[in-house]
Amino acid sequence: MRVGQIKIYGVKGRLNPIKETLSDVIHSCMVEALQFPSDKKFHRFFPMDKEDFYFASGRTEAYTVIEVSMFEGRTVEAKKQLLKLLFERINSELGISSQDVEVTIFETPKHNWGIRGLPGDELALNYKVNV
């Protein structure tokens, strides 16, 4: 069951070598902060050519954008904990400054998801959304 979809964007030369570690870091944060099942990981990487990825001054080529799409229902505190963990762990485990990381959380109602042939609100979930 998809509990969330995550897209990661970055400059190809910087993102490609760290994909596996970054995926593990992101997933550990999702599991800890949002109680996502540890066996459910759906990450997609978008390594971009430098000329196709514009960003503000003050950022480096390590600049990384993370978009999290998930069912609505998590508390503000849980989402803030997720952000805190992402900034801390990406910095400590990959050496990417918080200045070079941006995260957006997109929440949608379960009925806006189609999973395994069903609308999301018709699925029997084996995890909690309201954390």
C-alpha positions as CSV (number, residue, x, y, z in Angstrom):
1,M,0.0,0.0,0.0
2,R,1.3,3.4,-0.9
3,V,1.5,5.5,2.2
4,G,3.3,8.3,0.5
5,Q,5.0,9.3,-2.7
6,I,8.3,11.2,-2.5
7,K,10.0,13.1,-5.4
8,I,13.6,14.3,-5.0
9,Y,15.1,16.9,-7.4
10,G,18.7,17.9,-7.6
11,V,21.7,18.6,-9.9
12,K,22.5,15.3,-11.6
13,G,26.2,15.3,-10.7
14,R,25.5,15.8,-7.0
15,L,22.2,13.8,-6.7
16,N,23.1,10.6,-8.5
17,P,26.0,9.5,-6.2
18,I,23.9,9.9,-3.0
19,K,20.5,8.6,-4.1
20,E,20.6,5.4,-2.1
21,T,21.7,7.1,1.1
22,L,19.4,10.0,0.7
23,S,16.5,7.6,0.1
24,D,17.4,5.7,3.3
25,V,17.6,9.0,5.3
26,I,14.3,10.3,4.0
27,H,12.6,7.0,4.7
28,S,14.0,6.8,8.3
29,C,12.5,10.3,8.9
30,M,9.1,9.3,7.5
31,V,9.0,6.2,9.7
32,E,10.1,8.0,12.9
33,A,8.0,11.2,12.5
34,L,4.9,9.9,10.7
35,Q,4.9,6.3,11.8
36,F,5.1,5.1,8.1
37,P,5.5,1.4,7.8
38,S,9.2,0.6,7.5
39,D,8.6,-1.7,4.5
40,K,6.8,0.9,2.4
41,K,9.1,3.2,0.4
42,F,8.1,4.9,-2.8
43,H,10.8,7.4,-3.9
44,R,11.4,8.9,-7.3
45,F,14.6,10.8,-8.2
46,F,14.8,13.5,-10.7
47,P,18.5,14.2,-11.4
48,M,18.6,17.3,-13.5
49,D,21.2,18.9,-15.8
50,K,22.5,22.2,-14.3
51,E,21.1,24.2,-17.1
52,D,17.6,22.9,-16.3
53,F,17.6,23.5,-12.6
54,Y,17.5,27.1,-11.6
55,F,17.6,28.2,-7.9
56,A,18.2,31.3,-5.9
57,S,21.6,32.7,-5.0
58,G,22.9,31.5,-1.7
59,R,22.3,27.9,-2.7
60,T,25.0,25.5,-4.0
61,E,24.9,22.7,-6.5
62,A,23.9,20.5,-3.5
63,Y,20.5,22.2,-3.6
64,T,17.8,19.5,-3.2
65,V,14.1,19.8,-3.4
66,I,12.0,17.1,-1.7
67,E,8.2,16.8,-2.3
68,V,6.2,14.6,-0.1
69,S,2.7,13.6,-1.2
70,M,0.6,11.7,1.3
71,F,-2.9,11.1,2.7
72,E,-4.1,14.0,4.9
73,G,-4.5,13.5,8.6
74,R,-1.1,14.0,10.2
75,T,-0.8,16.6,13.0
76,V,1.1,19.8,12.5
77,E,3.5,18.6,15.2
78,A,4.2,15.4,13.3
79,K,4.9,17.3,10.1
80,K,7.1,19.7,11.8
81,Q,9.0,16.8,13.4
82,L,9.4,15.3,9.9
83,L,10.9,18.6,8.6
84,K,13.2,18.9,11.6
85,L,14.5,15.3,11.2
86,L,15.0,15.8,7.4
87,F,17.1,18.9,7.9
88,E,19.2,17.3,10.7
89,R,19.8,13.9,9.1
90,I,20.5,15.2,5.6
91,N,23.0,17.5,7.1
92,S,24.7,15.0,9.4
93,E,24.6,12.0,7.1
94,L,25.2,13.7,3.7
95,G,26.8,17.0,4.6
96,I,24.1,19.0,2.8
97,S,23.4,22.3,4.6
98,S,19.8,23.1,5.6
99,Q,20.2,26.1,3.3
100,D,20.4,23.7,0.4
101,V,17.3,21.7,1.3
102,E,13.7,22.6,0.7
103,V,10.8,20.3,1.5
104,T,7.1,20.6,0.5
105,I,4.4,18.4,2.0
106,F,1.3,17.9,-0.1
107,E,-1.6,16.3,1.7
108,T,-4.7,15.1,-0.2
109,P,-7.9,13.3,0.9
110,K,-7.7,9.5,0.6
111,H,-10.5,9.6,-2.0
112,N,-8.1,11.5,-4.3
113,W,-5.7,8.6,-4.4
114,G,-6.1,5.5,-6.7
115,I,-4.2,2.5,-5.3
116,R,-4.4,-1.2,-6.4
117,G,-7.6,-0.5,-8.4
118,L,-9.5,1.3,-5.6
119,P,-10.0,4.8,-4.3
120,G,-7.8,5.4,-1.3
121,D,-10.8,5.8,1.0
122,E,-12.0,2.3,0.2
123,L,-8.7,0.6,1.2
124,A,-8.2,-1.2,4.5
125,L,-5.1,0.4,5.9
126,N,-2.7,-1.5,8.2
127,Y,-1.2,1.8,9.5
128,K,-2.4,5.0,11.2
129,V,-2.7,8.2,9.3
130,N,-3.8,10.4,12.3
131,V,-0.5,10.7,14.1
